[in-house]
């Protein structure tokens, strides 16, 4: 059981790289270590992220097929499925409402258009495209 984050992975987007996809999810969720190397409370384990990435991967057309990862879909699902997500807070008499999980998840999915283009270029069908949608509202 581990937690790893290597921001240098993000410099070379590679949808066939599990390490790149994991780094993208951590960066998007701000689940990264601080200067002292400590991860935030309730930080996800690599195995948890890797499992979600595997469940949301697609295969390319090569022989043997190679898994292509959709980290934007995973990050969006993790935001939507987090029961601890804070919706508002109050400090010293001032209060603030935060965007709801569905709005944040939709923005994350929308930001993944470049990732979907990489998946298509690698010979896969992005999971959020018609015909293979894994968005919650079409699965359940």
N, C-alpha and C positions, 0 to 999 in steps of 0.2 A: 504494500500500500504506500503510494507515494504522491507527492505533489511536485510537479516540475513546471517551469516556465522559462523559456528561452526566447526573448523578444527578437533575437537575430533570425529566428525561423520565419518571422513575418515579412522579412525583406524579399523573400523569393516565394511568392505564392505557388503552391503545388497541391492541387486537390487530391493527388494520390499519396500524399504524405500525412500519416496520422499525427506526427509531431507538429507539423504546420497547422493542421486543423485544430488540434488541442490548444495550441498557442492562440489561435484566432478566437476560440471560444473563451478562453481565460481573459484575453485582452478585452473582448466585447463586454463580458460580465464584470470586468474590473476585479477579477479573482486572481490577482497577481500579488507577489510578495512586496512588502515595503522595503525600505533601505536596509533594515536589519535582517531581512530574509524571512520575516514572519508573514504568513498568509492571513487574510481576514477571517473573522469568526465564520463558521459554517462553510468554509472553503470546500470545494469539491475535490475528491481524490481523482487522480489521473484515470483510474479504472472506471470511475463513474462517468467521466467525460468520454473515455474511449468506448465504453459500452453504448452510450447514446449515439456516438458518431457511427459505430458499426451498424446500429439499427436503422440509421438514416442514410446509409451509404447506398450508392448505385454501382453497378459494374460497367466497365467499359466493354468494347467489342473485341478486345484482344484475346488471344488464346495462349495461356490461360488468362481469364479475366482478372482485371485489377480493380480493387475497390477505389471509388472516387467519393470523397467526403464533402458534405454540405454543412459546414460549421455554423452558417447563419441560421439554418433550420433548427439545429440543436440548441443554439443559444436562445432562440426565440421560444422553443419548447420549455427550456429550463426557466426562463422568466415567467412564462404563463403558468407553469406548474409549481411555482414556489409559494407555499402557503405562508411563509414568513415575510413575504414582500411587504414593506412598509408603504402605506398609501398616503399617510399624512403624519406630521409631527408638530409638536409645539414646544417652544423653548422661551422662557421668560415672557410669557404672554403673547408671543408672536407665533402664528401657526402657518403652516405651508402644506398644500396638497400636492402630491406627486402624481405623475401620469399613471394611469392604470396599466396593469400588466398587458392587456390586449393591445393597447396603443404602442407600448414599448416594443412588444414582440413584432407587431406589424412593421415598425420602423426598422427593426433588425432584419426582418425578411427582405424588406425593400432594399436595404443596403447591400444585400447579397447578390445583386444583379451581376456584378463582375465575377463572383464565384460561379454563378450559374453559367456564364459565358465560358469560363475555364472548364467546367464539367462538360459542356457541349463540345468544346474544342478537343477535349480528351476522348471523345467518342461515347459519352454517357448522356443520359436524359436526366436533367436536374429534377430532384424530388418535388419541387414546387410547381412544375409545369403540368398542364392538363394531361390527364391520362395516367399520372403517377403522383398524385398529390397526397402528401402525408399530413396535411394541415388537419388539425383537430376536428374542424367542422365537417370535413368530408370523410373522416375515418369512423367517427362515432355517430 
